[in-house]
Amino acid sequence: MNSWLQFFDAFSILCTFVPAIFSLLIIKGRTLVISFSIFLKVMWLSAGLTTFYGIILTLSNLTVEYEALAAGFSVAILPIFYAFGASLLLLPLIVQD
């Protein structure tokens, strides 16, 4: 239980960051601030949609076991934590004085 693997979900990472990384490659010639701003918006949108998808999957396999339901919801909200962590790392690059 005390392992970093409990916070790792490859599907959530891919669905959260791959669309955001591709958003950086779409239009050339943007400033760094605009590029990272669009990156954050796409990342949060992807994280929200992935979380919604995870909640739907969890509820589609609804059982009476509350431990399984709690585990499903905890994995479903991981993309939100990934987006929040990446936002904390990128916001100092975006905020202007």
C-alpha atoms as one frame of an Amber mdcrd trajectory, in Angstrom:
protein
   0.000   0.000   0.000   2.936   2.358   0.563   4.167   2.232  -3.000   4.307
   4.895  -5.683   2.666   2.413  -8.057  -0.690   3.123  -6.473  -0.514   6.583
  -8.072   0.474   5.314 -11.540  -2.049   4.528 -14.244  -0.596   4.409 -17.743
  -3.945   4.884 -19.486  -4.677   8.021 -17.447  -1.246   9.478 -18.134  -1.548
   8.843 -21.863  -5.066  10.246 -22.112  -4.116  13.328 -20.103  -0.763  14.303
 -21.591  -0.698  13.053 -25.200  -3.435  15.432 -26.475  -1.805  18.274 -24.563
   1.597  17.548 -26.090   0.064  17.428 -29.568  -1.534  20.812 -28.908   1.981
  22.258 -28.709   2.741  20.984 -32.208  -0.352  22.297 -33.996   0.486  25.943
 -34.666   4.029  27.199 -34.992   5.036  30.755 -34.244   3.152  31.198 -30.987
   4.794  32.695 -27.967   5.817  30.410 -25.130   3.155  31.846 -22.826   0.345
  31.216 -25.314   1.644  27.718 -26.083   1.753  26.705 -22.421  -1.626  28.307
 -21.803  -3.185  26.209 -24.566  -1.280  23.170 -23.270  -2.832  23.610 -19.818
  -6.345  24.069 -21.208  -6.116  20.944 -23.364  -4.558  18.994 -20.494  -7.385
  19.909 -18.084 -10.007  19.088 -20.713  -8.373  15.713 -21.367  -8.101  15.007
 -17.644 -11.755  15.865 -17.102 -12.921  13.652 -19.952 -10.694  10.785 -18.799
 -12.035  11.123 -15.258 -15.597  11.088 -16.575 -14.788   7.981 -18.626 -13.284
   6.286 -15.561 -16.357   7.055 -13.468 -18.618   5.631 -16.180 -16.503   2.465
 -16.330 -16.602   2.146 -12.550 -20.363   2.557 -12.395 -20.929   0.189 -15.320
 -19.359  -2.603 -13.266 -21.335  -1.677 -10.180 -21.203  -4.319  -7.500 -22.114
  -4.405  -3.848 -18.433  -4.487  -2.883 -17.648  -1.034  -1.592 -13.894  -1.626
  -1.628 -13.984  -2.284  -5.377 -16.110   0.813  -5.897 -13.683   2.943  -3.872
 -10.708   1.541  -5.788 -12.430   2.279  -9.098 -13.192   5.864  -8.129  -9.654
   6.409  -6.846  -8.219   5.316 -10.190 -10.834   7.381 -12.032  -9.718  10.643
 -10.390  -5.992  10.102 -11.021  -6.029  12.220 -14.232  -7.198  15.203 -12.190
  -4.203  14.778  -9.882  -1.870  14.449 -12.886  -3.235  17.655 -14.404  -3.008
  19.469 -11.075   0.611  18.409 -10.580   1.593  19.436 -14.096  -0.206  22.756
 -13.650   1.785  23.471 -10.524   4.977  22.855 -12.475   3.982  24.926 -15.520
   2.192  27.895 -13.961   5.428  29.701 -13.014   6.335  29.668 -16.721   3.008
  31.206 -17.719   2.447  33.840 -15.048   3.879  37.151 -16.119   5.068  39.875
 -13.795
